[in-house]
Amino acid sequence: AVCCNKNSCWYLWGSLLTIPSSTIAFLMLHSSDGWLMAFHGVMGMVWVVEYWIHQNVLPLGLYHGLLGTMFYFWFMGRDPLNI
């Protein structure tokens, strides 16, 4: 990466390190099941980048509930309301 000065280089690397560190933190919160961890690991990277670009948490919360419910129902074969 070409950096203009020292401060912009630190900002770039700090920003890029937030993606894997946030994804790992998100993954650890959903560590109750292997499939759940795999799904949230992939989606965690997508949502971190999405938040990084738009900086709005409301769509992330809505999609988290919607996709989480569909994942539990279709892939894990569980009813999210009868856990």
matplotlib code that plots the C-alpha trace (Angstrom):
import matplotlib.pyplot as plt

x = [0.0, 1.3, 0.9, 1.0, 2.3, 2.8, -0.7, -2.7, -0.8, -1.6, -5.3, -5.4, -3.9, -6.0, -9.2, -8.3, -7.6, -11.1, -12.6, -11.0, -11.1, -14.8, -15.5, -13.8, -15.7, -19.0, -18.1, -17.3, -20.8, -22.4, -20.2, -22.9, -23.0, -20.5, -22.9, -23.9, -20.3, -19.5, -22.5, -21.8, -18.1, -18.9, -21.8, -19.7, -17.2, -19.9, -21.6, -18.4, -17.6, -21.2, -21.1, -17.6, -19.0, -22.4, -22.0, -25.7, -26.5, -30.3, -30.1, -27.6, -30.0, -32.9, -30.9, -29.4, -32.9, -34.2, -31.3, -30.9, -34.5, -34.3, -31.0, -32.4, -35.6, -34.2, -30.7, -30.7, -34.3, -35.3, -38.2, -36.6, -39.8, -39.6, -36.0]
y = [0.0, 3.4, 5.8, 9.6, 10.1, 8.3, 9.2, 8.0, 4.7, 4.0, 4.9, 2.6, -0.4, 0.3, 0.4, -2.8, -4.6, -3.8, -6.2, -9.5, -8.4, -7.5, -10.7, -12.8, -11.0, -11.5, -15.2, -15.8, -14.5, -17.1, -20.1, -22.4, -24.4, -25.1, -24.3, -21.1, -20.1, -20.7, -18.7, -15.8, -15.9, -15.3, -12.8, -11.1, -10.0, -8.7, -6.8, -5.2, -3.9, -2.7, -0.8, 0.5, 2.0, 3.3, 3.7, 2.9, 0.1, 0.0, -2.1, -4.4, -5.2, -5.8, -8.1, -9.9, -10.8, -11.7, -13.8, -15.4, -16.5, -17.9, -19.7, -21.3, -22.4, -23.6, -24.8, -25.9, -27.2, -25.4, -23.1, -19.9, -19.3, -22.7, -22.8]
z = [0.0, -0.9, 2.1, 1.8, 5.3, 8.5, 10.0, 7.0, 6.9, 10.5, 9.8, 6.9, 8.8, 11.8, 9.7, 7.9, 11.2, 12.5, 10.0, 11.2, 14.9, 14.8, 12.9, 15.5, 18.3, 16.5, 15.9, 19.6, 20.6, 18.4, 19.4, 20.6, 17.3, 14.5, 11.7, 13.5, 13.8, 10.2, 9.0, 11.3, 10.4, 6.8, 7.5, 10.1, 7.5, 5.2, 8.0, 9.3, 5.9, 5.4, 8.7, 7.8, 4.6, 5.7, 9.5, 10.2, 12.7, 12.1, 8.9, 10.5, 13.4, 11.1, 8.8, 11.9, 13.1, 9.7, 8.5, 12.0, 12.0, 8.5, 9.2, 12.4, 10.6, 7.3, 7.9, 11.5, 11.4, 14.6, 15.4, 16.8, 18.9, 20.6, 21.8]

ax = plt.figure().add_subplot(projection="3d")
ax.plot(x, y, z, "-o")
ax.set_aspect("equal")
plt.show()
